[in-house]
């Protein structure tokens, strides 16, 4: 639940790579890719005529989907890249991921694509999919899932009034949830709005949310101080670190200070590469 799909093409419409990770977008995978790339090229040319940037478009897969899917457009070098994402994602961080893919994979092929060839290898495509889906982090959580489930189960029993907990990637993709259905969790995060990705180390940001036919909740976005060197996920990139985030959904009357402290103490040790 985060990046739902990606399309990579040249600026003038040569399709290079399409991959949809969510069933809501399966029709994009099934149709002739040249139709999709032609549409993207036309919009890009239209915005250029008015000296504007093609930023993002909101898609609604069906009428009942009030939140929809955001389609983020980015131009890097000779490429147009579209990412389909959940509304609660940090757009600027998704664009940063695209920048890493450009530097690591796409940049080296700019001369080749001008001749009309598609040079992407299977290894390149696997790398792109891994980065966009945070498979490194998901594998780390999967390896510890039983232990994490057990620890959080005890936390739910200790504090009555906790409804849901999640672990989110640095672009706000949901990597793990506990306590409520994924769709419910997604609805709550969508109602937070698309906030800034800048949550300082050990900072907690809280919001009050009231949805129809559901009891009100308070949602806490927590930066627990977990740091990963970027080389642990991607190679040949400048040294820097990225964060993980925890989300806590609780009864508004609950004193969350001891819960946040316990949550950080329980979860942080599972991320052994944290600094």
C-alpha positions in Angstrom: 0.0 0.0 0.0 1.9 2.9 -1.3 3.4 3.0 -4.8 0.7 1.2 -6.9 2.3 1.2 -10.3 4.9 2.9 -12.6 5.2 3.8 -16.3 8.6 4.8 -17.8 8.7 6.1 -21.4 10.8 8.5 -23.4 9.7 12.2 -23.6 8.3 11.6 -27.1 6.4 8.4 -26.4 8.6 5.3 -26.7 7.3 2.9 -24.0 10.1 1.3 -21.9 8.6 -0.2 -18.8 5.1 -0.6 -17.2 4.4 -2.4 -14.0 1.2 -2.3 -11.9 1.4 -3.6 -8.3 -2.2 -3.2 -7.4 -5.3 -4.8 -8.9 -7.1 -1.4 -9.1 -4.7 -0.6 -12.0 -4.7 -3.9 -13.8 -6.4 -2.5 -16.9 -3.3 -0.3 -17.4 -1.3 -3.5 -17.6 -3.7 -5.1 -20.1 -4.1 -2.3 -22.7 -1.7 -1.5 -25.5 1.0 0.5 -23.8 1.3 2.9 -26.8 -2.2 4.2 -26.0 -1.1 5.1 -22.5 2.2 6.6 -23.5 0.5 8.6 -26.3 -1.8 10.1 -23.7 1.1 11.0 -21.4 3.1 12.5 -24.2 0.1 14.7 -25.2 -0.5 16.0 -21.7 3.3 16.8 -21.4 3.3 18.7 -24.7 0.1 20.6 -23.7 1.6 21.8 -20.4 4.9 22.7 -22.1 3.0 25.0 -24.5 1.9 27.0 -21.4 5.3 26.8 -19.7 3.9 24.7 -16.9 4.9 21.4 -15.3 2.9 18.2 -15.5 2.5 17.6 -11.8 -0.1 15.0 -10.8 -3.6 13.8 -11.8 -6.3 12.3 -9.5 -7.8 9.0 -10.8 -10.9 7.4 -9.5 -11.0 3.6 -10.4 -14.8 3.5 -9.5 -17.4 6.0 -8.4 -17.4 4.9 -4.8 -13.7 5.5 -4.4 -13.8 9.0 -2.9 -10.0 9.1 -2.3 -8.8 7.8 -5.6 -5.3 7.3 -6.8 -2.7 10.1 -7.4 -0.7 9.9 -10.6 2.7 11.7 -10.1 4.5 12.8 -13.3 8.2 13.5 -13.3 10.6 14.4 -16.2 14.2 13.2 -15.8 16.6 13.7 -18.6 15.0 12.1 -21.7 12.3 10.3 -19.7 8.8 10.8 -18.6 8.0 8.7 -15.5 4.6 8.2 -13.9 4.0 6.8 -10.5 0.6 5.8 -9.3 0.4 6.3 -5.5 -2.0 6.3 -2.6 -3.2 9.9 -1.7 -1.4 9.8 1.7 2.0 9.3 0.1 4.8 11.9 0.4 5.0 13.1 -3.2 8.4 14.7 -2.8 10.0 11.5 -1.5 8.4 9.5 -4.3 10.0 11.9 -6.8 13.3 11.4 -4.9 13.0 7.6 -5.5 12.4 8.3 -9.1 15.6 10.4 -9.1 17.6 7.4 -7.7 16.2 5.1 -10.4 17.2 7.7 -13.0 20.8 8.0 -11.7 21.2 4.2 -11.1 19.5 2.8 -14.2 18.0 5.2 -16.8 20.7 7.8 -17.2 23.2 5.4 -18.8 20.7 4.6 -21.6 19.9 8.1 -22.8 22.0 7.7 -26.0 20.5 4.3 -26.8 16.9 5.4 -26.5 17.4 8.1 -29.1 17.8 5.4 -31.7 14.3 4.0 -30.7 15.6 1.0 -28.8 14.4 -0.2 -25.4 17.7 -1.1 -23.5 16.2 -2.0 -20.1 17.3 -5.4 -18.9 15.4 -7.8 -16.6 17.8 -6.9 -13.8 17.0 -3.2 -14.3 13.3 -3.9 -14.1 13.7 -6.0 -10.9 15.7 -3.1 -9.4 13.0 -0.6 -10.3 10.2 -2.7 -8.9 12.2 -3.4 -5.7 12.8 0.3 -5.0 9.3 1.5 -5.7 7.8 -1.3 -3.5 10.3 -1.0 -0.6 11.0 -4.8 -0.9 14.1 -4.4 1.3 12.0 -3.2 4.2 9.2 -5.6 3.6 11.6 -8.5 3.7 13.0 -7.3 7.0 9.6 -7.1 8.5 8.5 -10.5 7.0 11.5 -12.1 8.6 10.4 -10.8 12.0 6.6 -10.8 11.6 5.7 -13.5 14.1 7.8 -11.8 16.8 6.4 -8.3 15.9 2.8 -9.7 16.0 3.5 -11.2 19.5 5.0 -8.0 20.9 2.2 -5.7 19.6 -0.5 -8.2 20.7 0.8 -7.7 24.3 0.7 -3.9 23.8 -2.9 -4.1 22.7 -3.8 -6.1 25.8 -1.9 -3.7 28.1 -3.6 -0.5 26.8 -7.3 -0.7 26.1 -8.2 1.9 23.4 -5.5 1.2 20.8 -7.2 0.5 17.5 -4.4 0.2 15.0 -0.6 0.4 14.5 1.4 0.6 11.3 5.1 0.7 10.2 5.6 3.0 7.2 8.4 3.5 4.8 10.2 6.9 4.3 7.8 7.8 1.5 4.9 6.8 3.8 4.1 3.5 2.1 2.4 1.2 4.6 4.7 -1.8 5.2 2.9 -3.5 8.1 -0.4 -3.1 10.0 -1.9 -4.5 13.1 -5.3 -4.1 14.8 -7.5 -3.2 11.9 -8.2 -4.0 8.3 -5.8 -2.5 5.7 -8.6 -0.6 3.9 -9.7 1.0 7.2 -6.2 2.0 8.0 -5.8 3.5 4.5 -9.1 5.5 5.0 -7.8 7.1 8.2 -4.4 8.0 6.6 -6.1 9.4 3.5 -8.1 11.7 5.8 -5.0 13.2 7.3 -4.4 15.0 4.0 -1.0 15.0 2.1 1.2 16.5 4.8 4.9 17.2 4.6 7.4 14.3 4.8 9.5 16.3 7.3 8.8 14.7 10.7 11.9 15.3 12.8 13.7 12.5 14.6 11.8 11.6 17.8 9.0 13.9 16.8 5.3 13.0 17.1 2.5 14.7 15.1 -1.1 14.1 16.1 -4.4 14.6 14.3 -8.1 14.2 15.3 -10.2 12.3 12.7 -13.9 11.7 12.7 -15.4 9.7 9.8 -19.0 8.9 9.1 -20.3 5.7 10.8 -17.0 5.4 12.7 -16.1 6.5 16.2 -13.6 9.4 16.3 -9.9 8.6 16.7 -6.6 10.4 17.2 -3.8 9.4 14.9 -0.2 9.9 15.9 2.6 9.9 13.3 5.9 9.0 15.0 9.5 9.3 13.9 11.1 6.7 16.3 14.7 7.6 15.4 15.2 4.5 13.1 17.8 5.4 10.5 18.9 3.4 7.5 22.0 4.1 5.4 20.8 4.4 1.9 23.5 2.0 0.7 21.7 -0.7 2.5 18.9 -0.4 0.0 20.5 1.1 -3.1 24.1 1.2 -4.3 26.3 3.8 -6.0 24.4 6.7 -4.4 25.6 9.6 -2.1 25.8 8.7 1.5 22.7 9.6 3.5 20.0 8.0 5.6 16.3 7.5 5.5 13.6 7.1 8.2 10.9 4.7 9.1 7.6 5.9 10.7 5.2 4.4 13.1 1.5 5.3 13.1 -0.7 4.8 16.2 -4.6 5.1 16.0 -6.2 5.3 19.4 -9.3 6.4 21.4 -9.0 10.3 21.7 -9.2 10.1 25.5 -6.2 7.8 25.8 -2.9 9.1 27.4 -0.5 8.0 24.6 2.8 9.1 26.2 3.5 5.7 27.8 2.1 3.9 24.7 4.5 5.7 22.3 7.4 5.0 24.6 6.5 1.3 24.8 5.9 1.1 21.0 9.3 2.5 20.2 11.0 0.2 22.7 9.3 -2.8 21.3 9.7 -2.1 17.5 13.0 -0.4 17.1 15.1 -3.5 18.0 13.6 -5.4 15.0 15.3 -3.0 12.6 18.8 -4.2 13.1 20.3 -1.8 10.5 19.0 1.2 12.3 21.7 3.7 13.4 
